[in-house]
Amino acid sequence: MTGGPDTPLGLPWPAHAARGADGAVRVAGVDVRDLAAEQGTPAYVLDEADFRDRARTLRAAFEGAFAEVGAGVDVYYAGKAFLSVAVARWAHEEGLRVDTSTGGELAVALRAGVPGGDIGLHGNNKSGAEIARALDAGVGRLIVDSLGEVERVAAAVRARGAGAPPAPVMVRVTTGVHAGGHEYISTAHEDQKFGLSVATPADGGDSPALTALQLVLRHPELRLLGIHSHIGSQILDPAGFAVAAQTVLGLRADLAERTGYLVPEVDLGGGFGIAYLPGEVPLDVDRIAKEIAGAVDATCAALGTPLPRLSFEPGRAIVGPTTLTLYTVGTVKPVSLDEGTSRLYVSVDGGMSDNIRPALYGAHYHAAIVSREGAAEMVLARVVGKHCESGDIVVHEVQLPADVAAGDLLAVAATGAYGRSMASNYNHVPRPPVVAVRDGASRVLVRRETEDDLLALDLG
């Protein structure tokens, strides 16, 4: 990563991250050394223009691909990846709707000014209060996840009194397609908590998915908007989406044959993969949009059914690459390995409290020294955190300069998705701020937690 001024870092770094002639990295024109001095470390640094560009590009790719086959499409930003008031507002300004999965995420989207009709609410175990809040807000869709929830949403509408409009609902189904980078983030196989199976039971009766769809139709308090499927996360092969689309569209046709009702919308979820390491290739957005559109068109033609309106829910693919986490290096020590080799353990001032994914999933990340350019040879290193866990690993393996030392600034790439969202206060470590950068200026989107924040919750 040597060169003259403004040498782009490339994947997997934010689009506007570059190393200057002085060796320091700037993101959207903001020097990371200035960010560290002003905001402290650790800090999540988010490239706003990169976020907006990715949102626009993804929306345009899907709108264009489905326009070619004569279908409409909506793109929802999956707030679970990372949600703040500003980010929800950016997504909506770029033409996306917002998908939420809890009452807290719904509250953030509403605070951002996103109209209720442009918000969806997920969740496999929604509380009564969350359902009521969604109805109050007039959300565009409630994604029901079980037979019991069908009844609970209908009861919530009845409780609002005569004249209450029916709740627009989608039924989440599991297609049996197993896709994604880890078992815990593959969400369409049968043995997991989400959705209702499309598989026919051993007794030959209706599948749980078909049963739920028919149950919704029997409730005047509900309006069946469509069928929802989500097959996993960090998906790099588009084939799974085509198979899932065929399954869901077949279920749609089966329901129409049974009841005469053809649901107007099908949601195929998100989970589009990104690059986490140099040399990795993210899922091509134009390619996946065209392949899914082609599969939907061909399947509907074979079934003899008109095309539905499609919807998708990308999160990681929009926010993941836009953000790096900035740390300050502390303790550095070599650790001997087998056969006379060694690994340099580089400790930083954060860890599993600001990025749990390496410990939870074995996720791999890339790191670099960003306050200067190392003059020493590159050596095998492991970046670890400050927590009282041997599994507190931030980056399992990376090449860093042998002269890395306390006080250096180190950045980890592609932490926009799930870093802050899954952050914790383990060991009573306050969570880092989220700082947006654009056109040479920075602003804090989410402030740093303090010890006073932690103590304010402790009633003694």
TORKOL-4160 file (C-alpha; in steps of 0.2 Angstrom, whole numbers, padded with zeros to 4 digits, m for minus):
460
<pt num="1" X="0000" Y="0000" Z="0000"/>
<pt num="2" X="0014" Y="0012" Z="m0005"/>
<pt num="3" X="0013" Y="0026" Z="m0017"/>
<pt num="4" X="0009" Y="0044" Z="m0019"/>
<pt num="5" X="m0005" Y="0055" Z="m0012"/>
<pt num="6" X="m0022" Y="0047" Z="m0012"/>
<pt num="7" X="m0017" Y="0029" Z="m0016"/>
<pt num="8" X="m0034" Y="0020" Z="m0014"/>
<pt num="9" X="m0033" Y="0005" Z="m0002"/>
<pt num="10" X="m0045" Y="m0005" Z="m0013"/>
<pt num="11" X="m0055" Y="m0020" Z="m0006"/>
<pt num="12" X="m0060" Y="m0023" Z="0007"/>
<pt num="13" X="m0058" Y="m0005" Z="0013"/>
<pt num="14" X="m0071" Y="0009" Z="0011"/>
<pt num="15" X="m0072" Y="0016" Z="m0006"/>
<pt num="16" X="m0064" Y="0033" Z="m0001"/>
<pt num="17" X="m0050" Y="0026" Z="0010"/>
<pt num="18" X="m0033" Y="0031" Z="0003"/>
<pt num="19" X="m0015" Y="0031" Z="0010"/>
<pt num="20" X="m0006" Y="0048" Z="0007"/>
<pt num="21" X="0012" Y="0051" Z="0004"/>
<pt num="22" X="0015" Y="0053" Z="0022"/>
<pt num="23" X="0010" Y="0035" Z="0025"/>
<pt num="24" X="m0006" Y="0040" Z="0035"/>
<pt num="25" X="m0023" Y="0034" Z="0029"/>
<pt num="26" X="m0038" Y="0046" Z="0025"/>
<pt num="27" X="m0056" Y="0041" Z="0024"/>
<pt num="28" X="m0066" Y="0053" Z="0013"/>
<pt num="29" X="m0052" Y="0066" Z="0015"/>
<pt num="30" X="m0052" Y="0064" Z="0034"/>
<pt num="31" X="m0035" Y="0059" Z="0042"/>
<pt num="32" X="m0037" Y="0044" Z="0054"/>
<pt num="33" X="m0024" Y="0053" Z="0066"/>
<pt num="34" X="m0036" Y="0068" Z="0067"/>
<pt num="35" X="m0051" Y="0056" Z="0070"/>
<pt num="36" X="m0041" Y="0047" Z="0084"/>
<pt num="37" X="m0036" Y="0063" Z="0092"/>
<pt num="38" X="m0054" Y="0071" Z="0092"/>
<pt num="39" X="m0064" Y="0055" Z="0095"/>
<pt num="40" X="m0053" Y="0043" Z="0103"/>
<pt num="41" X="m0052" Y="0025" Z="0099"/>
<pt num="42" X="m0059" Y="0012" Z="0096"/>
<pt num="43" X="m0071" Y="0021" Z="0084"/>
<pt num="44" X="m0081" Y="0015" Z="0069"/>
<pt num="45" X="m0078" Y="0026" Z="0054"/>
<pt num="46" X="m0092" Y="0026" Z="0041"/>
<pt num="47" X="m0089" Y="0033" Z="0023"/>
<pt num="48" X="m0106" Y="0041" Z="0020"/>
<pt num="49" X="m0104" Y="0043" Z="0001"/>
<pt num="50" X="m0099" Y="0025" Z="0000"/>
<pt num="51" X="m0115" Y="0020" Z="0009"/>
<pt num="52" X="m0126" Y="0031" Z="m0002"/>
<pt num="53" X="m0118" Y="0024" Z="m0018"/>
<pt num="54" X="m0120" Y="0006" Z="m0013"/>
<pt num="55" X="m0138" Y="0009" Z="m0009"/>
<pt num="56" X="m0142" Y="0018" Z="m0025"/>
<pt num="57" X="m0132" Y="0005" Z="m0035"/>
<pt num="58" X="m0141" Y="m0010" Z="m0028"/>
<pt num="59" X="m0158" Y="m0002" Z="m0030"/>
<pt num="60" X="m0155" Y="0003" Z="m0048"/>
<pt num="61" X="m0148" Y="m0015" Z="m0052"/>
<pt num="62" X="m0164" Y="m0023" Z="m0045"/>
<pt num="63" X="m0176" Y="m0011" Z="m0053"/>
<pt num="64" X="m0167" Y="m0012" Z="m0070"/>
<pt num="65" X="m0167" Y="m0031" Z="m0070"/>
<pt num="66" X="m0185" Y="m0033" Z="m0065"/>
<pt num="67" X="m0191" Y="m0020" Z="m0076"/>
<pt num="68" X="m0184" Y="m0030" Z="m0091"/>
<pt num="69" X="m0196" Y="m0045" Z="m0086"/>
<pt num="70" X="m0210" Y="m0033" Z="m0082"/>
<pt num="71" X="m0211" Y="m0034" Z="m0063"/>
<pt num="72" X="m0209" Y="m0021" Z="m0050"/>
<pt num="73" X="m0197" Y="m0022" Z="m0035"/>
<pt num="74" X="m0194" Y="m0014" Z="m0018"/>
<pt num="75" X="m0178" Y="m0014" Z="m0009"/>
<pt num="76" X="m0178" Y="m0013" Z="0010"/>
<pt num="77" X="m0162" Y="m0009" Z="0020"/>
<pt num="78" X="m0160" Y="m0022" Z="0033"/>
<pt num="79" X="m0158" Y="m0012" Z="0049"/>
<pt num="80" X="m0151" Y="m0026" Z="0059"/>
<pt num="81" X="m0134" Y="m0024" Z="0050"/>
<pt num="82" X="m0132" Y="m0007" Z="0057"/>
<pt num="83" X="m0146" Y="0006" Z="0061"/>
<pt num="84" X="m0145" Y="0024" Z="0067"/>
<pt num="85" X="m0156" Y="0038" Z="0064"/>
<pt num="86" X="m0144" Y="0046" Z="0051"/>
<pt num="87" X="m0142" Y="0029" Z="0042"/>
<pt num="88" X="m0161" Y="0026" Z="0041"/>
<pt num="89" X="m0163" Y="0043" Z="0034"/>
<pt num="90" X="m0149" Y="0040" Z="0021"/>
<pt num="91" X="m0156" Y="0024" Z="0016"/>
<pt num="92" X="m0174" Y="0032" Z="0013"/>
<pt num="93" X="m0166" Y="0047" Z="0004"/>
<pt num="94" X="m0158" Y="0035" Z="m0008"/>
<pt num="95" X="m0175" Y="0026" Z="m0012"/>
<pt num="96" X="m0174" Y="0012" Z="0000"/>
<pt num="97" X="m0187" Y="0006" Z="0012"/>
<pt num="98" X="m0182" Y="0000" Z="0030"/>
<pt num="99" X="m0183" Y="m0017" Z="0037"/>
<pt num="100" X="m0184" Y="m0018" Z="0056"/>
<pt num="101" X="m0184" Y="m0034" Z="0067"/>
<pt num="102" X="m0187" Y="m0027" Z="0085"/>
<pt num="103" X="m0197" Y="m0013" Z="0093"/>
<pt num="104" X="m0181" Y="m0003" Z="0096"/>
<pt num="105" X="m0176" Y="m0004" Z="0077"/>
<pt num="106" X="m0194" Y="0002" Z="0073"/>
<pt num="107" X="m0192" Y="0016" Z="0085"/>
<pt num="108" X="m0175" Y="0022" Z="0076"/>
<pt num="109" X="m0183" Y="0021" Z="0059"/>
<pt num="110" X="m0198" Y="0031" Z="0065"/>
<pt num="111" X="m0187" Y="0044" Z="0073"/>
<pt num="112" X="m0178" Y="0046" Z="0057"/>
<pt num="113" X="m0194" Y="0051" Z="0049"/>
<pt num="114" X="m0196" Y="0036" Z="0038"/>
<pt num="115" X="m0215" Y="0034" Z="0035"/>
<pt num="116" X="m0223" Y="0019" Z="0043"/>
<pt num="117" X="m0229" Y="0013" Z="0026"/>
<pt num="118" X="m0210" Y="0011" Z="0020"/>
<pt num="119" X="m0206" Y="0001" Z="0036"/>
<pt num="120" X="m0207" Y="m0018" Z="0038"/>
<pt num="121" X="m0207" Y="m0027" Z="0055"/>
<pt num="122" X="m0199" Y="m0044" Z="0057"/>
<pt num="123" X="m0196" Y="m0055" Z="0072"/>
<pt num="124" X="m0199" Y="m0073" Z="0077"/>
<pt num="125" X="m0206" Y="m0068" Z="0094"/>
<pt num="126" X="m0214" Y="m0051" Z="0093"/>
<pt num="127" X="m0221" Y="m0044" Z="0109"/>
<pt num="128" X="m0239" Y="m0038" Z="0111"/>
<pt num="129" X="m0231" Y="m0020" Z="0113"/>
<pt num="130" X="m0221" Y="m0022" Z="0097"/>
<pt num="131" X="m0236" Y="m0028" Z="0087"/>
<pt num="132" X="m0246" Y="m0013" Z="0094"/>
<pt num="133" X="m0232" Y="m0001" Z="0090"/>
<pt num="134" X="m0231" Y="m0007" Z="0072"/>
<pt num="135" X="m0250" Y="m0005" Z="0070"/>
<pt num="136" X="m0250" Y="0012" Z="0077"/>
<pt num="137" X="m0236" Y="0017" Z="0065"/>
<pt num="138" X="m0245" Y="0010" Z="0050"/>
<pt num="139" X="m0231" Y="m0001" Z="0045"/>
<pt num="140" X="m0231" Y="m0007" Z="0027"/>
<pt num="141" X="m0230" Y="m0025" Z="0032"/>
<pt num="142" X="m0229" Y="m0037" Z="0047"/>
<pt num="143" X="m0219" Y="m0053" Z="0043"/>
<pt num="144" X="m0228" Y="m0066" Z="0054"/>
<pt num="145" X="m0217" Y="m0081" Z="0059"/>
<pt num="146" X="m0229" Y="m0094" Z="0066"/>
<pt num="147" X="m0247" Y="m0100" Z="0067"/>
<pt num="148" X="m0249" Y="m0092" Z="0084"/>
<pt num="149" X="m0243" Y="m0075" Z="0078"/>
<pt num="150" X="m0256" Y="m0075" Z="0065"/>
<pt num="151" X="m0269" Y="m0076" Z="0079"/>
<pt num="152" X="m0260" Y="m0063" Z="0089"/>
<pt num="153" X="m0259" Y="m0050" Z="0076"/>
<pt num="154" X="m0278" Y="m0053" Z="0071"/>
<pt num="155" X="m0282" Y="m0051" Z="0090"/>
<pt num="156" X="m0272" Y="m0035" Z="0091"/>
<pt num="157" X="m0282" Y="m0027" Z="0076"/>
<pt num="158" X="m0298" Y="m0032" Z="0084"/>
<pt num="159" X="m0293" Y="m0024" Z="0100"/>
<pt num="160" X="m0291" Y="m0007" Z="0090"/>
<pt num="161" X="m0310" Y="m0007" Z="0088"/>
<pt num="162" X="m0322" Y="m0006" Z="0074"/>
<pt num="163" X="m0316" Y="0002" Z="0058"/>
<pt num="164" X="m0297" Y="m0002" Z="0061"/>
<pt num="165" X="m0289" Y="m0006" Z="0045"/>
<pt num="166" X="m0283" Y="m0024" Z="0042"/>
<pt num="167" X="m0265" Y="m0027" Z="0045"/>
<pt num="168" X="m0254" Y="m0030" Z="0030"/>
<pt num="169" X="m0245" Y="m0047" Z="0033"/>
<pt num="170" X="m0232" Y="m0058" Z="0025"/>
<pt num="171" X="m0229" Y="m0076" Z="0030"/>
<pt num="172" X="m0211" Y="m0081" Z="0032"/>
<pt num="173" X="m0207" Y="m0098" Z="0025"/>
<pt num="174" X="m0192" Y="m0109" Z="0025"/>
<pt num="175" X="m0188" Y="m0116" Z="0009"/>
<pt num="176" X="m0175" Y="m0129" Z="0014"/>
<pt num="177" X="m0161" Y="m0120" Z="0004"/>
<pt num="178" X="m0146" Y="m0119" Z="0015"/>
<pt num="179" X="m0135" Y="m0104" Z="0010"/>
<pt num="180" X="m0123" Y="m0093" Z="0020"/>
<pt num="181" X="m0106" Y="m0093" Z="0028"/>
<pt num="182" X="m0110" Y="m0101" Z="0044"/>
<pt num="183" X="m0123" Y="m0113" Z="0051"/>
<pt num="184" X="m0130" Y="m0099" Z="0063"/>
<pt num="185" X="m0133" Y="m0087" Z="0048"/>
<pt num="186" X="m0141" Y="m0099" Z="0036"/>
<pt num="187" X="m0159" Y="m0096" Z="0039"/>
<pt num="188" X="m0169" Y="m0107" Z="0027"/>
<pt num="189" X="m0165" Y="m0125" Z="0033"/>
<pt num="190" X="m0178" Y="m0134" Z="0043"/>
<pt num="191" X="m0170" Y="m0136" Z="0060"/>
<pt num="192" X="m0170" Y="m0118" Z="0065"/>
<pt num="193" X="m0181" Y="m0105" Z="0073"/>
<pt num="194" X="m0187" Y="m0094" Z="0059"/>
<pt num="195" X="m0202" Y="m0096" Z="0048"/>
<pt num="196" X="m0214" Y="m0110" Z="0043"/>
<pt num="197" X="m0209" Y="m0125" Z="0032"/>
<pt num="198" X="m0215" Y="m0128" Z="0014"/>
<pt num="199" X="m0211" Y="m0146" Z="0016"/>
<pt num="200" X="m0226" Y="m0158" Z="0016"/>
<pt num="201" X="m0228" Y="m0167" Z="0032"/>
<pt num="202" X="m0227" Y="m0186" Z="0033"/>
<pt num="203" X="m0245" Y="m0188" Z="0035"/>
<pt num="204" X="m0248" Y="m0180" Z="0018"/>
<pt num="205" X="m0257" Y="m0164" Z="0025"/>
<pt num="206" X="m0254" Y="m0146" Z="0020"/>
<pt num="207" X="m0237" Y="m0139" Z="0024"/>
<pt num="208" X="m0235" Y="m0127" Z="0039"/>
<pt num="209" X="m0232" Y="m0113" Z="0027"/>
<pt num="210" X="m0248" Y="m0117" Z="0017"/>
<pt num="211" X="m0258" Y="m0119" Z="0033"/>
<pt num="212" X="m0253" Y="m0102" Z="0039"/>
<pt num="213" X="m0257" Y="m0093" Z="0022"/>
<pt num="214" X="m0274" Y="m0100" Z="0022"/>
<pt num="215" X="m0276" Y="m0096" Z="0040"/>
<pt num="216" X="m0272" Y="m0077" Z="0036"/>
<pt num="217" X="m0285" Y="m0077" Z="0022"/>
<pt num="218" X="m0298" Y="m0083" Z="0035"/>
<pt num="219" X="m0296" Y="m0068" Z="0046"/>
<pt num="220" X="m0304" Y="m0052" Z="0040"/>
<pt num="221" X="m0292" Y="m0042" Z="0052"/>
<pt num="222" X="m0278" Y="m0047" Z="0041"/>
<pt num="223" X="m0273" Y="m0043" Z="0023"/>
<pt num="224" X="m0261" Y="m0056" Z="0015"/>
<pt num="225" X="m0248" Y="m0046" Z="0006"/>
<pt num="226" X="m0236" Y="m0060" Z="0002"/>
<pt num="227" X="m0224" Y="m0073" Z="0005"/>
<pt num="228" X="m0207" Y="m0070" Z="0013"/>
<pt num="229" X="m0191" Y="m0081" Z="0012"/>
<pt num="230" X="m0173" Y="m0078" Z="0018"/>
<pt num="231" X="m0160" Y="m0091" Z="0015"/>
<pt num="232" X="m0145" Y="m0085" Z="0024"/>
<pt num="233" X="m0131" Y="m0072" Z="0025"/>
<pt num="234" X="m0114" Y="m0069" Z="0017"/>
<pt num="235" X="m0120" Y="m0078" Z="0001"/>
<pt num="236" X="m0108" Y="m0078" Z="m0013"/>
<pt num="237" X="m0117" Y="m0090" Z="m0025"/>
<pt num="238" X="m0133" Y="m0083" Z="m0032"/>
<pt num="239" X="m0140" Y="m0101" Z="m0036"/>
<pt num="240" X="m0148" Y="m0103" Z="m0019"/>
<pt num="241" X="m0159" Y="m0088" Z="m0023"/>
<pt num="242" X="m0165" Y="m0095" Z="m0039"/>
<pt num="243" X="m0170" Y="m0112" Z="m0030"/>
<pt num="244" X="m0179" Y="m0102" Z="m0016"/>
<pt num="245" X="m0188" Y="m0092" Z="m0029"/>
<pt num="246" X="m0195" Y="m0107" Z="m0038"/>
<pt num="247" X="m0200" Y="m0115" Z="m0021"/>
<pt num="248" X="m0209" Y="m0099" Z="m0015"/>
<pt num="249" X="m0218" Y="m0096" Z="m0032"/>
<pt num="250" X="m0224" Y="m0114" Z="m0032"/>
<pt num="251" X="m0231" Y="m0111" Z="m0015"/>
<pt num="252" X="m0239" Y="m0095" Z="m0021"/>
<pt num="253" X="m0247" Y="m0105" Z="m0036"/>
<pt num="254" X="m0253" Y="m0119" Z="m0025"/>
<pt num="255" X="m0262" Y="m0106" Z="m0013"/>
<pt num="256" X="m0270" Y="m0098" Z="m0028"/>
<pt num="257" X="m0276" Y="m0115" Z="m0034"/>
<pt num="258" X="m0283" Y="m0119" Z="m0017"/>
<pt num="259" X="m0291" Y="m0102" Z="m0013"/>
<pt num="260" X="m0292" Y="m0092" Z="m0028"/>
<pt num="261" X="m0281" Y="m0079" Z="m0020"/>
<pt num="262" X="m0264" Y="m0075" Z="m0029"/>
<pt num="263" X="m0253" Y="m0065" Z="m0017"/>
<pt num="264" X="m0247" Y="m0049" Z="m0025"/>
<pt num="265" X="m0229" Y="m0049" Z="m0017"/>
<pt num="266" X="m0214" Y="m0061" Z="m0014"/>
<pt num="267" X="m0199" Y="m0056" Z="m0004"/>
<pt num="268" X="m0183" Y="m0066" Z="m0007"/>
<pt num="269" X="m0173" Y="m0058" Z="0008"/>
<pt num="270" X="m0155" Y="m0052" Z="0007"/>
<pt num="271" X="m0139" Y="m0060" Z="0013"/>
<pt num="272" X="m0128" Y="m0054" Z="m0002"/>
<pt num="273" X="m0110" Y="m0057" Z="0002"/>
<pt num="274" X="m0096" Y="m0045" Z="0003"/>
<pt num="275" X="m0077" Y="m0045" Z="0003"/>
<pt num="276" X="m0069" Y="m0046" Z="0020"/>
<pt num="277" X="m0051" Y="m0050" Z="0014"/>
<pt num="278" X="m0040" Y="m0044" Z="0000"/>
<pt num="279" X="m0042" Y="m0055" Z="m0015"/>
<pt num="280" X="m0060" Y="m0060" Z="m0011"/>
<pt num="281" X="m0074" Y="m0055" Z="m0023"/>
<pt num="282" X="m0090" Y="m0049" Z="m0017"/>
<pt num="283" X="m0107" Y="m0055" Z="m0025"/>
<pt num="284" X="m0109" Y="m0045" Z="m0041"/>
<pt num="285" X="m0125" Y="m0035" Z="m0039"/>
<pt num="286" X="m0130" Y="m0034" Z="m0057"/>
<pt num="287" X="m0127" Y="m0052" Z="m0060"/>
<pt num="288" X="m0137" Y="m0058" Z="m0045"/>
<pt num="289" X="m0152" Y="m0046" Z="m0050"/>
<pt num="290" X="m0152" Y="m0052" Z="m0068"/>
<pt num="291" X="m0151" Y="m0071" Z="m0063"/>
<pt num="292" X="m0165" Y="m0069" Z="m0050"/>
<pt num="293" X="m0176" Y="m0059" Z="m0062"/>
<pt num="294" X="m0173" Y="m0073" Z="m0075"/>
<pt num="295" X="m0178" Y="m0087" Z="m0063"/>
<pt num="296" X="m0193" Y="m0078" Z="m0057"/>
<pt num="297" X="m0199" Y="m0074" Z="m0075"/>
<pt num="298" X="m0196" Y="m0092" Z="m0081"/>
<pt num="299" X="m0204" Y="m0100" Z="m0065"/>
<pt num="300" X="m0220" Y="m0089" Z="m0067"/>
<pt num="301" X="m0221" Y="m0093" Z="m0085"/>
<pt num="302" X="m0220" Y="m0112" Z="m0081"/>
<pt num="303" X="m0233" Y="m0111" Z="m0068"/>
<pt num="304" X="m0244" Y="m0100" Z="m0078"/>
<pt num="305" X="m0245" Y="m0086" Z="m0065"/>
<pt num="306" X="m0242" Y="m0067" Z="m0067"/>
<pt num="307" X="m0227" Y="m0060" Z="m0060"/>
<pt num="308" X="m0228" Y="m0054" Z="m0042"/>
<pt num="309" X="m0220" Y="m0038" Z="m0035"/>
<pt num="310" X="m0203" Y="m0043" Z="m0028"/>
<pt num="311" X="m0194" Y="m0036" Z="m0013"/>
<pt num="312" X="m0177" Y="m0039" Z="m0006"/>
<pt num="313" X="m0168" Y="m0034" Z="0010"/>
<pt num="314" X="m0149" Y="m0031" Z="0009"/>
<pt num="315" X="m0140" Y="m0024" Z="0024"/>
<pt num="316" X="m0122" Y="m0031" Z="0025"/>
<pt num="317" X="m0120" Y="m0027" Z="0006"/>
<pt num="318" X="m0124" Y="m0009" Z="0009"/>
<pt num="319" X="m0116" Y="m0005" Z="0025"/>
<pt num="320" X="m0103" Y="m0018" Z="0028"/>
<pt num="321" X="m0089" Y="m0012" Z="0016"/>
<pt num="322" X="m0092" Y="0006" Z="0021"/>
<pt num="323" X="m0084" Y="0006" Z="0038"/>
<pt num="324" X="m0068" Y="0002" Z="0047"/>
<pt num="325" X="m0065" Y="0001" Z="0065"/>
<pt num="326" X="m0050" Y="0012" Z="0071"/>
<pt num="327" X="m0040" Y="0006" Z="0086"/>
<pt num="328" X="m0024" Y="0011" Z="0096"/>
<pt num="329" X="m0011" Y="m0003" Z="0098"/>
<pt num="330" X="m0005" Y="m0007" Z="0115"/>
<pt num="331" X="0004" Y="m0022" Z="0121"/>
<pt num="332" X="0014" Y="m0031" Z="0107"/>
<pt num="333" X="0023" Y="m0048" Z="0110"/>
<pt num="334" X="0029" Y="m0063" Z="0100"/>
<pt num="335" X="0022" Y="m0080" Z="0104"/>
<pt num="336" X="0032" Y="m0095" Z="0099"/>
<pt num="337" X="0023" Y="m0108" Z="0088"/>
<pt num="338" X="0028" Y="m0125" Z="0082"/>
<pt num="339" X="0043" Y="m0129" Z="0072"/>
<pt num="340" X="0052" Y="m0113" Z="0077"/>
<pt num="341" X="0040" Y="m0101" Z="0070"/>
<pt num="342" X="0032" Y="m0087" Z="0080"/>
<pt num="343" X="0017" Y="m0076" Z="0079"/>
<pt num="344" X="0016" Y="m0058" Z="0084"/>
<pt num="345" X="0001" Y="m0054" Z="0096"/>
<pt num="346" X="m0004" Y="m0036" Z="0093"/>
<pt num="347" X="m0017" Y="m0030" Z="0107"/>
<pt num="348" X="m0029" Y="m0016" Z="0103"/>
<pt num="349" X="m0040" Y="m0005" Z="0114"/>
<pt num="350" X="m0056" Y="m0014" Z="0109"/>
<pt num="351" X="m0060" Y="m0032" Z="0105"/>
<pt num="352" X="m0075" Y="m0044" Z="0106"/>
<pt num="353" X="m0086" Y="m0030" Z="0114"/>
<pt num="354" X="m0085" Y="m0020" Z="0097"/>
<pt num="355" X="m0084" Y="m0035" Z="0085"/>
<pt num="356" X="m0091" Y="m0052" Z="0092"/>
<pt num="357" X="m0091" Y="m0060" Z="0075"/>
<pt num="358" X="m0073" Y="m0068" Z="0075"/>
<pt num="359" X="m0077" Y="m0076" Z="0092"/>
<pt num="360" X="m0095" Y="m0081" Z="0087"/>
<pt num="361" X="m0093" Y="m0086" Z="0069"/>
<pt num="362" X="m0075" Y="m0088" Z="0067"/>
<pt num="363" X="m0076" Y="m0073" Z="0055"/>
<pt num="364" X="m0061" Y="m0067" Z="0046"/>
<pt num="365" X="m0056" Y="m0049" Z="0044"/>
<pt num="366" X="m0041" Y="m0039" Z="0037"/>
<pt num="367" X="m0031" Y="m0026" Z="0046"/>
<pt num="368" X="m0017" Y="m0013" Z="0043"/>
<pt num="369" X="m0007" Y="0000" Z="0052"/>
<pt num="370" X="m0015" Y="0017" Z="0046"/>
<pt num="371" X="m0006" Y="0030" Z="0055"/>
<pt num="372" X="0010" Y="0027" Z="0046"/>
<pt num="373" X="0018" Y="0016" Z="0033"/>
<pt num="374" X="0029" Y="0002" Z="0041"/>
<pt num="375" X="0047" Y="0002" Z="0035"/>
<pt num="376" X="0050" Y="m0016" Z="0043"/>
<pt num="377" X="0047" Y="m0033" Z="0035"/>
<pt num="378" X="0029" Y="m0040" Z="0036"/>
<pt num="379" X="0027" Y="m0054" Z="0049"/>
<pt num="380" X="0013" Y="m0065" Z="0054"/>
<pt num="381" X="0002" Y="m0057" Z="0067"/>
<pt num="382" X="m0014" Y="m0059" Z="0077"/>
<pt num="383" X="m0024" Y="m0044" Z="0082"/>
<pt num="384" X="m0032" Y="m0047" Z="0099"/>
<pt num="385" X="m0043" Y="m0037" Z="0111"/>
<pt num="386" X="m0042" Y="m0031" Z="0129"/>
<pt num="387" X="m0055" Y="m0043" Z="0136"/>
<pt num="388" X="m0053" Y="m0057" Z="0149"/>
<pt num="389" X="m0055" Y="m0071" Z="0136"/>
<pt num="390" X="m0043" Y="m0081" Z="0126"/>
<pt num="391" X="m0055" Y="m0081" Z="0112"/>
<pt num="392" X="m0055" Y="m0062" Z="0111"/>
<pt num="393" X="m0048" Y="m0062" Z="0094"/>
<pt num="394" X="m0051" Y="m0047" Z="0082"/>
<pt num="395" X="m0041" Y="m0054" Z="0067"/>
<pt num="396" X="m0035" Y="m0072" Z="0067"/>
<pt num="397" X="m0021" Y="m0070" Z="0054"/>
<pt num="398" X="m0014" Y="m0054" Z="0045"/>
<pt num="399" X="0003" Y="m0048" Z="0039"/>
<pt num="400" X="0009" Y="m0033" Z="0049"/>
<pt num="401" X="0025" Y="m0023" Z="0050"/>
<pt num="402" X="0037" Y="m0031" Z="0062"/>
<pt num="403" X="0040" Y="m0014" Z="0070"/>
<pt num="404" X="0022" Y="m0012" Z="0075"/>
<pt num="405" X="0022" Y="m0004" Z="0092"/>
<pt num="406" X="0011" Y="0004" Z="0106"/>
<pt num="407" X="0003" Y="0020" Z="0100"/>
<pt num="408" X="0001" Y="0015" Z="0082"/>
<pt num="409" X="m0016" Y="0016" Z="0074"/>
<pt num="410" X="m0023" Y="0000" Z="0067"/>
<pt num="411" X="m0039" Y="m0002" Z="0057"/>
<pt num="412" X="m0050" Y="m0017" Z="0053"/>
<pt num="413" X="m0059" Y="m0016" Z="0037"/>
<pt num="414" X="m0077" Y="m0021" Z="0033"/>
<pt num="415" X="m0084" Y="m0019" Z="0050"/>
<pt num="416" X="m0100" Y="m0009" Z="0046"/>
<pt num="417" X="m0112" Y="m0024" Z="0047"/>
<pt num="418" X="m0115" Y="m0031" Z="0064"/>
<pt num="419" X="m0100" Y="m0023" Z="0073"/>
<pt num="420" X="m0109" Y="m0009" Z="0082"/>
<pt num="421" X="m0126" Y="m0018" Z="0081"/>
<pt num="422" X="m0119" Y="m0033" Z="0090"/>
<pt num="423" X="m0108" Y="m0023" Z="0102"/>
<pt num="424" X="m0109" Y="m0026" Z="0120"/>
<pt num="425" X="m0102" Y="m0019" Z="0137"/>
<pt num="426" X="m0093" Y="m0035" Z="0141"/>
<pt num="427" X="m0080" Y="m0032" Z="0155"/>
<pt num="428" X="m0090" Y="m0015" Z="0157"/>
<pt num="429" X="m0081" Y="m0008" Z="0142"/>
<pt num="430" X="m0091" Y="0007" Z="0135"/>
<pt num="431" X="m0096" Y="0005" Z="0116"/>
<pt num="432" X="m0087" Y="0015" Z="0103"/>
<pt num="433" X="m0094" Y="0029" Z="0093"/>
<pt num="434" X="m0100" Y="0029" Z="0075"/>
<pt num="435" X="m0092" Y="0043" Z="0066"/>
<pt num="436" X="m0097" Y="0048" Z="0048"/>
<pt num="437" X="m0085" Y="0055" Z="0036"/>
<pt num="438" X="m0088" Y="0064" Z="0020"/>
<pt num="439" X="m0079" Y="0077" Z="0009"/>
<pt num="440" X="m0066" Y="0080" Z="0022"/>
<pt num="441" X="m0077" Y="0082" Z="0037"/>
<pt num="442" X="m0083" Y="0071" Z="0051"/>
<pt num="443" X="m0098" Y="0071" Z="0062"/>
<pt num="444" X="m0103" Y="0059" Z="0076"/>
<pt num="445" X="m0119" Y="0049" Z="0072"/>
<pt num="446" X="m0119" Y="0038" Z="0088"/>
<pt num="447" X="m0109" Y="0045" Z="0103"/>
<pt num="448" X="m0096" Y="0035" Z="0113"/>
<pt num="449" X="m0103" Y="0027" Z="0129"/>
<pt num="450" X="m0095" Y="0033" Z="0145"/>
<pt num="451" X="m0093" Y="0025" Z="0162"/>
<pt num="452" X="m0107" Y="0037" Z="0168"/>
<pt num="453" X="m0118" Y="0029" Z="0155"/>
<pt num="454" X="m0114" Y="0012" Z="0162"/>
<pt num="455" X="m0116" Y="0017" Z="0180"/>
<pt num="456" X="m0133" Y="0026" Z="0177"/>
<pt num="457" X="m0141" Y="0009" Z="0174"/>
<pt num="458" X="m0134" Y="0002" Z="0190"/>
<pt num="459" X="m0147" Y="0006" Z="0204"/>
<pt num="460" X="m0135" Y="m0001" Z="0218"/>
